[in-house]
Amino acid sequence: MGKVAAKLKVMPESPEIDLDELQHELEDSLPEGAKINGFKRDDVAFGLVALLPTVIVPDDAGGTEAVEEAFTEVDTVESVAVENVGRI
């Protein structure tokens, strides 16, 4: 069974969101079998910073859908988008 690495773009609801706390909430929300392999940050505009986690999921897990849904359910997340996906 292979694995898939995906870079996601997670937009917080506002610039006032504590990004360190949001990172912990995202890690806690991961479905079973998925793990985060690091975060980057991207300055978007007007003080808003997006988190760019790289998520590793098993190839048979249906892609990144479960992770996207879990991240979307975090209260302070405005949106989640897939930036890049590849097999590892």
C-alpha positions, -999 to +999 in steps of 0.1 A: +000+000+000+014+034-010+010+068+006-001+101-007+013+135+003-009+165-001-002+202+006-034+219+018-042+256+022-061+263+054-076+298+057-084+309+092-116+330+098-097+361+107-063+376+112-068+375+150-068+337+150-038+322+170-021+302+143-001+280+168-034+270+184-050+264+150-021+241+141-028+220+173-065+219+165-058+207+130-034+180+143-060+168+168-087+167+141-069+143+118-086+111+108-070+078+117-041+069+095-033+105+085-004+125+098+010+160+093+045+163+080+051+199+087+035+233+084+044+264+064+027+298+065+017+320+036+010+358+040-023+363+021-034+399+026-042+425+052-025+405+080-043+372+071-019+342+071-028+308+057-015+276+071+000+251+045+002+217+062+016+188+043-005+157+051+004+121+045-025+097+040-026+060+030-033+056-008-064+035-001-080+060+022-099+078-006-074+106-010-076+137+010-114+140+014-115+128+050-087+152+060-104+181+042-137+174+060-119+171+094-101+204+089-133+222+077-151+211+110-125+231+131-143+262+144-118+288+134-112+275+098-128+295+070-118+272+041-096+243+030-082+238-005-058+212-019-028+229-034-008+199-045-010+160-043+015+133-051+023+097-044+053+089-022 
